[in-house]
C-alpha cells in the first residue's frame, strides 16, 4: 500500500513538472524572439531597440536557456510564475482573483451534469420500451455534439432576450449564474452519462441481479438497490476528463456570457500574448488535473473493497 | 492466420438491406456527403458569393431566396456556410490526419518495444492528457500565429495523445495473440510481424477513434475560430460565422444560430457514423 501511494504521488509530481517544461519550451524557447511576444504586434515596429534590450534583460532572456529554465522552475516551486505583462500583477494573484467566479460556475455545473447523467442512465435502464431506450441513449452523444457557443447563444436568445427570465451577462447573483451553468453542464454531462448507461446495462445483466430477480425483486427495486451503487463508482475514473471538459467549456461559456473567470483570463492572456500568465495557467491547470487524478487513485481502493483486497494481496502493486 | 481487418466491408445486397432499418444512419451519411460536396464544389450548391453582398439588404431574415438570411453586409449566410465548409473541413481533415499518423506511430513504438521506451513515451502522453486539449490548442496557436492552418496543427497536436494511447493498448493486446507467436515460430522477423500482423489488427479500433475524432476536431476548429484564432474575418469559417452574428443576436438571432445549427447537425451526424463504425470494429 505505501508503495502504491508513493508511485501515484510520484506520477502526479512528474506530470506537473513535465507540464511546466512543455509550457516553458512552447512559450519561452520555440518563439524566435520571445521579447517580441511581450509587445502588442501592432506597435512592435515602433518600439526602440533599447527598450527591447531592457525588456529582454528584465525577463532574463539574455541568459542561457538552461539558466532561464532552472530560474523559472525554482520560482515556480514556490508558486511564483512571474508578473503578468499586461497588468503587472503577479500571475498567481491574477489567477486567484478570478478563481472563485469559475469555481462557483464549475462546481454548480458539475453537480447539475452528474444529476443529468444519473437521470439519463436511470431512465434508460428503467424503461422497457426499446424505442424510448434508444432515444434516451442517443442524448449523451447529442450533448457533446452541440458546440458550447451555440447552446450558450440559444439559451441567451430564448431565456434572456425572448422570455426575459434571466440577465444576458454579468456576474451578479444567482440569476446571472443559471444560463451559464446549464450551458456548461450539457457537454460535461455527456461523457458521464455514456459511462453510466454502459455500466448500468452491464450490472443489470450480472449474476447477483439474476439472484435478485429470482428472489422476486421488482425492476425498480433492482435498479435502485443493486445496480445504482455498483455502477456509479467507476464514474470516478473519468474525473480527469470531466475536469478538462469543465475548463474547456468555461473558456467558451465565460466568453459568451461575458463573465469573469479563469476561462476569460486564459483567453485574454492568449490574445495579448501574456506569456508568463499563459505559462502559469497551463501549469496550475495541469497541477489541478494531477491532484484530482491522485485523489481518485487514492480513495478508489477505500471505496472498492475488491481493489483493496488486490492491493493487499499483491503487497506492493 | 490473420483476423480480418474490421474496415467497412464491401457492400453486399444484404448490407444494403440492413441500412433500410437504420434511417438515421443513412441520413447521417447523406448529411456528411452533402457537406463534403459543399467543401469540394461550393458553387454547385449556391449561386451567391460568400464575400460580396447587397448592403441594402443587410440582416434580411431567412427566406426562399436567402435560406439562412443575410448578415450585416448583406452577404448570403447560406452561401457563407457552404463556402465555410471548405475552410473548416480542410482544417479538420489535416488535424485528424496529423493526430492519427503521429499517434499511431508513437503508440506502435511504445507498445511494440515495451520497457523503458514504452514508459518514457507513455509518461509524456500522460502530460499531454493533463492539459485540456482546447487550452493546449490555444497555447500552440498563440505561439504559431493565428491562421486556419495553425489551428489545424494545434488541434492535431492536442489530439495525438488520445490516438497514441489507444494504439498502444491495441498493440499490447494483439502481441499476445497466438497467431503472432505462431508467426515468430515460423521465423518471421520482428518488423515482418509488426507490418503483417500487429499493425493491421491493431488499427481497427484506432480507425473507429478517428471517426469519433472527426466530430471532436470539427468542434475544436470551430471553437478556436469562434474565439478568433482562425481565419481572419472576410473568410467564411463556421466558428467565425457564429461569432460574427453573435453581436447582433438580440435583434437578428438567425445570423448566428442558423450557421451554428448547421455545424451541430454535421457533428451529430459524424458521431452517429462513428458509433456504427465502432460496433463494426467490435464484431
Interface residues (C-beta under 8 A of the other chain):
Chain A: X11 X14 X15 X18 X19 X22 X23 X26 X27 X30 X31 X141 X142 X144 X145 X146 X147 X148 X149 X150 X153 X154 X156 X157 X161 X168 X240 X243 X244 X245 X247 X248 X251 X252 X255 X256 X266 X267 X270 X271 X273 X278 X281 X282 X285 X286 X289 X290
Chain B: X123 X124 X126 X127 X128 X129 X130 X131 X132 X133 X134 X135 X136 X138 X139 X140 X142 X143 X215 X219 X222 X223 X226 X227 X228 X229 X239 X242 X243 X246 X249 X250 X253 X256 X257 X260 X261 X263 X264 X267 X268 X271 X272 X275
